[in-house]
Every structure is written in structure tokens, then in C-alpha cells.
Amino acid sequence: MSALPEKSRAIEGREVSGSLQGVSSGRAGSETSPSKRRFLKSVLLTGAGASLALALPAVYASGSPVADKPTKSTTTTTTSTQSTLKLSRIFRLIDPKTGAPQISDFQDSAPSGSTDLEVRMKHFTEIENFTFLGYVLSHELGDPTPRPIETIQGLTVPDAEFQSLVTAAENDLLGDEDLGDALLDNGINWEHFVASNNTLLIPGNPLKITDTAMQAKIDSLDLITEALVAEVNRRSEAEAKGRRRR
């Protein structure tokens, strides 16, 4: 495995128990949005470089099947005009019914690709895009009022350790920026858990790996991150409705 930049090693080497740190702490005193966005962009770009390095020793095979990820509900149904240069299926849109900025659903199907490794690399790039777009939107909303994370209430994930964190976080109250910080923490962990296990991919099913215990953690981070983005979307919709009433 190629050596990682110091910052990427520090992010990827976090303890699993810290993955919901942003949710469980309910901390206050967030930095201003512009500075956070600049910092986040540098972190995510560093993570992307690390992901490419991690991918190099992986086994190549053809095919891009649908992944058998745990089932979840989706709510975003609107579309957005996309650039022909865009490789990711993740995008930001304005819901024409509410006028609210939204982040598109994360796709259950595997992205296209001529090899399994290409499919898997596009997959973790979509994870990064999904995380970053949700983070930026949460900071644009910026309401500091502590509120429950409604979309994680009763959420079930396959890994026991992550399940205990989700259950504890059901009682937390977070403002929009703290919600975004929790989303960032989980999304970056999700992306790095995927990118660190490219050598274990299952030929013909590249979004899955042979280590079932690690796959359960990946699936858990997937479900948690998607729930947090859904909460950002929900709050964005509520904010748009409030504007229309004024």
C-alpha cells in the first residue's frame, strides 16, 4: 500500500468509536462557514489523493453489478441539469415545488466502469461528493437552534458498535453547523473505510468485500451518512417553507 499523507493517515486512523463524534458531542462555538469550507475542501482533496494511492494494489476484474446494500427509503425525486463532464451521480438541486436546495439521493446501484477497480473508485468519489455537498448546505442553512436529528430516530445499522452510537445520538440536539460537522465526520470515515479495502473487493461485485465484519461497518457508515444528509435536506425544506410564509 502506498504511503499516505500525514493528514490522511490521521483521518483514516481514527478509532471507530469516534465516528459519531460530531453527533454525540452537541458542541457549540463552530467556526465561520467560509473558513470551514476552505478547510474542508483541502481535507477532502487530500482524502481523494489518498484514496487513489490506496486503490493501486487492488485486483482488476470486469463488471459493475448492483450492490446488495441494506434497503433504505429515498425521498428526493427532482432532477437537475448536469454538465457532460460530470462523472459523479451526486448533485445539488433546487426542488421546484419548495424552492429548497437539496442533495440528491445516494445511488444504490454501482457506477459504470470497465473494471471492478474503476467502479469502486467512482463509488468512493461519489461518497466524497455526497458528504461535501451535504456539509456545505448545512453550513449555508446555519441555524444554531439545537434540534433533534429526526432522520436517525429508530435507524438500524448492521454493526453493533455503530448501532450503539446511533442509539445514543437519538437524544442529541444539534444546530445546522454541528449537524454538518457530524455528517463530515461520518462521511469521511465511510469513504476511507471503502478505499482502504480495495484489495478485498469481490470480483464481479466490487462494492462489497470479503471481510464481512468490515463490510458491516461500511454499510453502517453508509446508512448513517445518508440519514444525516436526509436531515440536512429536511431542514432545508423546512427553512424554505418558513421563507414562503414570511
TAMO-V485004 format. One line per field, one symbol per residue. psi: psi as a letter, one per 30 degrees, with the letter a starting at -180 (. if undefined). A space follows every 50 residues. Layout:
# TAMO-V485004
psi=???
This chain:
# TAMO-V485004
psi=klklleeeeeefglkefgfgeeefehlahllkeeeeeeeeeeeeeeeeee eeeffeglkklllilkkilkklllfkfllkkkkffkekgklklkjfefgk klklkkkelklllfleeeeeeeefeeeeeeeeeeeeeefeegjfkkllje ffjgkklfkeeeeeeeeeffflkkleeeeeeeeeeeeeeeeeeeffgefg ljkfiffllfjeeeeeeeeeeeeeeeeeeeeeeeeeeeeeeeeef.
